[in-house]
């Protein structure tokens, strides 16, 4: 009886083993078939419906034609990140059968100058063409109904785009930083426009909304986009007029409209949003009605010559004083005298030259509020206040204003409106994708280099990192392809993920052991195999640091020097 039981158990175990084997083998077979590669470098997957999704590309074509069929099956979609970082591509032809373009599909394709989206495509994914800075024109098919978040963000070269009539939604930041765009027309069917959709499109001169649109309008030929239901102006340009009936000026509505010299705010406006007129450098005067009861931070940031015309003790008056902005006091209108004779009353909408008026209030030189953006004209930099302490005010560098500059020096301090600020940081993405900079010197007070601060600075050959820097952010110098050498100062404690990844010509690295505790994954991935890495410091610390460096994806480097 016992023998029979044992045989039954053996058979059961054998059966279970066979089932597991079949399942595992089947799983492995499915995995193996999940992604395949064609002879010309296309990676692909078969969809459940029998169509093909392109998932990647490793070929070397610059003028690429994506096949309409693979193994007799139609290509129906471009997958997420399929052509991401294919920076050598100059043109792409997408087959007619494609219906969707995935998230990040062509992100960082810097060399791409033109692309035609076929009629069957109905959706363009998140960041699909983000950072395609060479793209000058794109034809979006009539079938597209949605443009994803950041779909064309930082397509600096894009000069025109026609949004098809079938589009119902334009995602957040969809066309952000498209400086070359001069005109926008919003079709009748658009029901949703995301925040920052046209943020910093500072080349715009013409904005219109189809008169049949029920959600947005450009009433009275105002040259702006107004959200109809809330009467909020969400995007204007240097030639806009704010029509009567508007009650709110939205966040970043006129951000960086550098050609805007003056604009009239109607009496019905009650709120002005965050950064609404920030970096409108030519704006010298603006009258704010007494009915305004809310003004967002940085609403007039970096408007260095601005004088606000307003009423004594109004919300605008207090805002101006608090933010170190000169004011021009308006007189309250009074009725005629008791005899009934009408006498002219001061017109608050037409103040005389406010800069020469005795009623102008000039505040004392005090640090600007934390978060305020300032322009340092002498250094051609934009900075943001990080501390408004009277004893030790500080700023972070956010931008360079000279787009042709080849050399950049981040100073130890800057002086704005009589106040000296220490420069203690470089903001995230501050100089990202700047193709002009060749030399960068970072000042002695800087302690932090932000994420992607110099990412994609493809002309950068030399960088001097300040002695007090303690943190180098993720992708801080990612794909600085001409950078040949770098010295990491002794006080650096952290080097972020992919901080110097893709610096394919980086052949000399000098690091001091001691305080450097964290070297994130892929920090130096992709540098030259014949690079020389010098580690300075005490013997034990040098050896430990060498091990950390090798683990950060550069174990293949052969030349190591311990000094």
Secondary structure, 3 states (H helix, E strand, C coil): CHHHHHHHHHHHHHHHHHHHHHHHHHHHHHHHHHCEECCCCEEEEECCCCCEEEEEECCCCCEEECCCEECCEEEEEECCCCCCCCCCCCEEECCCCCCEECCCCCCCCCCCCEEECCCCCCEECCCCCCCCCCCCEEECCCCCCEECCCCCCCCCCCCECCCCCCCCEECCCCCCCCCCCCEEEECCCCCEECCCCCCCCCCCCEEEECCCCCCEECHHHCCCEEECCCCEEEECCCCCCCCCCCCEECCCCCCCCCCCCCCCCCCCCCEECCCCCCCCCCCCEEECCCCCCEECCCCCCCCCCCEEEEECCCHHHHHHHHCCCCEEEECCCCCCCCCCCCCCCCCCCCCCCHHHCCCCECCCCCCCCCCCEEEECCCCEEEEEEECCCCCCEEEEEEECCCCCCEEEECCEEEECCEEEEEEEECCCCCCCCCCCCEEEECCCCCEECCCCCCCCCCCCEEECCCCCCEECCCCCCCCCCCCEEEECCCCCEECCCCCCCCCCCCEEEEECCCCCEECCCCCCCCCCCCEEEEECCHHHHHHHHHHHHHHHHCCCCEEEEC
